[in-house]
Amino acid sequence: MSAVASVSADPFAASVVSPADLAALLAPILARHHLPGLAAVALRSDGIVAEGAVGVRRTESTTRLTLADDFHLGSATKAMTATLI
C-alpha cells in the first residue's frame, strides 16, 4: 500500500515519502478485542507518518474498512482533546 524512500532504524525519519502501513500492527489488536474494524494514524508536526485500516465496516458485513471511511467520534472527542492538551 505505502512505500518508504529508504530503510531506517527510525520509523519516523524524514526520509518517509508516503505513510507507512499500520495494518500488520492493527490486525492482532482487532482480533484480540473482537472488533469488526479498526483504523489508526500516526502524526508528526510535518504530516502523517503511518496509517492503516483493517477489518470490516460493520458487524456481519463483508465490506472492508478503508482509510476513506468516515468515523463518528461522538463524545470521544473530549477525551482526545484532553489528551492533546
PASEBA-1860 file (N, C-alpha, C; in nm, 3 decimals):
! residues 85
1> MSAVASVS> 0.082/-0.118/0.000/0.000/0.000/0.000/0.087/0.125/0.000 ~ 0.183/0.133/0.092/0.268/0.251/0.102/0.413/0.212/0.085 ~ 0.495/0.311/0.056/0.637/0.285/0.036/0.719/0.385/0.114 ~ 0.841/0.346/0.144/0.935/0.438/0.207/1.053/0.454/0.115 ~ 1.117/0.571/0.122/1.228/0.602/0.033/1.352/0.522/0.068 ~ 1.373/0.497/0.197/1.491/0.422/0.237/1.463/0.351/0.368 ~ 1.541/0.249/0.397/1.525/0.175/0.522/1.599/0.251/0.630 ~ 1.534/0.271/0.742/1.593/0.345/0.852/1.554/0.280/0.984
9> ADPFAASV> 1.640/0.287/1.083/1.608/0.235/1.215/1.499/0.318/1.280 ~ 1.487/0.444/1.242/1.387/0.534/1.296/1.265/0.536/1.204 ~ 1.149/0.476/1.245/1.033/0.472/1.158/0.976/0.611/1.129 ~ 1.016/0.711/1.208/0.967/0.847/1.188/1.073/0.936/1.123 ~ 1.170/0.876/1.059/1.277/0.952/0.993/1.220/1.037/0.880 ~ 1.286/1.146/0.850/1.240/1.239/0.747/1.239/1.178/0.608 ~ 1.299/1.061/0.588/1.306/1.001/0.456/1.176/0.935/0.413 ~ 1.074/0.934/0.499/0.947/0.871/0.464/0.878/0.954/0.357
17> VSPADLAA> 0.854/0.891/0.242/0.791/0.959/0.129/0.639/0.954/0.142 ~ 0.586/0.838/0.173/0.443/0.824/0.195/0.423/0.746/0.325 ~ 0.306/0.760/0.386/0.285/0.696/0.516/0.308/0.545/0.515 ~ 0.368/0.496/0.622/0.387/0.352/0.639/0.251/0.288/0.668 ~ 0.238/0.161/0.638/0.113/0.088/0.658/0.110/0.024/0.797 ~ 0.009/0.057/0.875/-0.004/0.003/1.011/-0.089/-0.124/1.018 ~ -0.136/-0.174/0.906/-0.228/-0.289/0.905/-0.173/-0.408/0.983 ~ -0.046/-0.440/0.967/0.012/-0.556/1.036/0.011/-0.536/1.188
25> LLAPILAR> 0.021/-0.414/1.234/0.015/-0.387/1.378/-0.129/-0.385/1.430 ~ -0.222/-0.345/1.345/-0.361/-0.334/1.388/-0.435/-0.468/1.389 ~ -0.399/-0.558/1.301/-0.470/-0.686/1.288/-0.475/-0.766/1.419 ~ -0.365/-0.780/1.494/-0.374/-0.855/1.621/-0.461/-0.785/1.725 ~ -0.464/-0.653/1.724/-0.549/-0.577/1.818/-0.695/-0.601/1.783 ~ -0.726/-0.597/1.654/-0.861/-0.623/1.605/-0.909/-0.760/1.654 ~ -0.825/-0.862/1.636/-0.861/-0.999/1.676/-0.872/-1.012/1.828 ~ -0.777/-0.956/1.901/-0.775/-0.969/2.047/-0.901/-0.910/2.111
33> HHLPGLAA> -0.950/-0.800/2.055/-1.065/-0.731/2.116/-1.197/-0.757/2.043 ~ -1.193/-0.851/1.946/-1.314/-0.892/1.874/-1.388/-0.773/1.813 ~ -1.313/-0.686/1.745/-1.370/-0.568/1.681/-1.404/-0.598/1.536 ~ -1.507/-0.534/1.482/-1.534/-0.552/1.339/-1.430/-0.481/1.253 ~ -1.386/-0.363/1.295/-1.288/-0.288/1.219/-1.209/-0.194/1.309 ~ -1.093/-0.153/1.260/-1.005/-0.067/1.337/-0.919/0.013/1.241 ~ -0.905/0.143/1.269/-0.819/0.229/1.189/-0.735/0.315/1.282 ~ -0.616/0.353/1.236/-0.527/0.436/1.317/-0.439/0.520/1.227
41> VALRSDGI> -0.389/0.628/1.284/-0.296/0.715/1.213/-0.192/0.766/1.313 ~ -0.068/0.776/1.268/0.040/0.834/1.349/0.081/0.963/1.283 ~ 0.079/1.071/1.360/0.110/1.203/1.307/0.237/1.259/1.366 ~ 0.298/1.345/1.289/0.413/1.424/1.334/0.384/1.566/1.288 ~ 0.456/1.662/1.336/0.427/1.801/1.301/0.428/1.827/1.151 ~ 0.502/1.748/1.075/0.508/1.769/0.930/0.414/1.679/0.851 ~ 0.326/1.606/0.918/0.226/1.528/0.846/0.208/1.387/0.897 ~ 0.140/1.306/0.817/0.110/1.167/0.851/0.233/1.081/0.832
49> VAEGAVGV> 0.269/1.005/0.934/0.385/0.916/0.930/0.342/0.774/0.896 ~ 0.230/0.731/0.954/0.182/0.595/0.931/0.030/0.594/0.944 ~ -0.032/0.501/0.870/-0.178/0.490/0.875/-0.219/0.349/0.836 ~ -0.336/0.310/0.879/-0.382/0.177/0.842/-0.526/0.153/0.882 ~ -0.589/0.059/0.815/-0.726/0.019/0.845/-0.738/-0.131/0.820 ~ -0.802/-0.201/0.912/-0.823/-0.347/0.899/-0.966/-0.380/0.938 ~ -1.014/-0.493/0.892/-1.146/-0.541/0.928/-1.254/-0.496/0.832 ~ -1.376/-0.498/0.882/-1.493/-0.464/0.802/-1.564/-0.342/0.859
57> RRTESTTR> -1.649/-0.280/0.778/-1.717/-0.157/0.819/-1.814/-0.178/0.934 ~ -1.884/-0.290/0.934/-1.979/-0.318/1.043/-1.992/-0.469/1.063 ~ -2.032/-0.507/1.181/-2.051/-0.648/1.213/-2.147/-0.712/1.113 ~ -2.120/-0.836/1.078/-2.199/-0.913/0.983/-2.195/-0.855/0.842 ~ -2.087/-0.784/0.810/-2.068/-0.727/0.677/-1.938/-0.781/0.619 ~ -1.929/-0.784/0.489/-1.803/-0.825/0.424/-1.735/-0.705/0.357 ~ -1.793/-0.586/0.371/-1.735/-0.465/0.312/-1.614/-0.423/0.395 ~ -1.497/-0.426/0.332/-1.372/-0.394/0.401/-1.369/-0.248/0.447
65> LTLADDFH> -1.313/-0.224/0.563/-1.290/-0.091/0.615/-1.175/-0.029/0.537 ~ -1.184/0.098/0.505/-1.077/0.167/0.434/-1.042/0.297/0.506 ~ -0.932/0.355/0.469/-0.892/0.483/0.527/-0.983/0.596/0.482 ~ -1.060/0.575/0.376/-1.152/0.678/0.326/-1.286/0.677/0.399 ~ -1.311/0.575/0.483/-1.437/0.568/0.556/-1.446/0.678/0.662 ~ -1.569/0.725/0.687/-1.593/0.824/0.790/-1.616/0.753/0.924 ~ -1.569/0.814/1.031/-1.587/0.759/1.165/-1.658/0.862/1.252 ~ -1.762/0.819/1.323/-1.831/0.906/1.417/-1.756/0.900/1.550
73> LGSATKAM> -1.703/1.012/1.591/-1.626/1.014/1.716/-1.711/1.046/1.837 ~ -1.821/1.113/1.819/-1.911/1.141/1.930/-1.842/1.206/2.048 ~ -1.876/1.163/2.167/-1.821/1.223/2.288/-1.676/1.183/2.313 ~ -1.622/1.097/2.231/-1.480/1.059/2.246/-1.387/1.178/2.222 ~ -1.438/1.281/2.155/-1.352/1.397/2.126/-1.308/1.469/2.252 ~ -1.387/1.463/2.357/-1.347/1.528/2.483/-1.222/1.463/2.540 ~ -1.219/1.331/2.541/-1.102/1.260/2.592/-0.981/1.282/2.502 ~ -1.003/1.285/2.372/-0.892/1.310/2.279/-0.836/1.451/2.296
81> TATLI> -0.925/1.549/2.312/-0.880/1.686/2.333/-0.802/1.698/2.464 ~ -0.850/1.635/2.569/-0.781/1.639/2.697/-0.642/1.575/2.686 ~ -0.631/1.470/2.606/-0.502/1.403/2.587/-0.406/1.496/2.514 ~ -0.454/1.569/2.416/-0.369/1.659/2.338/-0.322/1.779/2.418 ~ -0.402/1.821/2.515/-0.366/1.940/2.595/-0.273/1.901/2.700
END
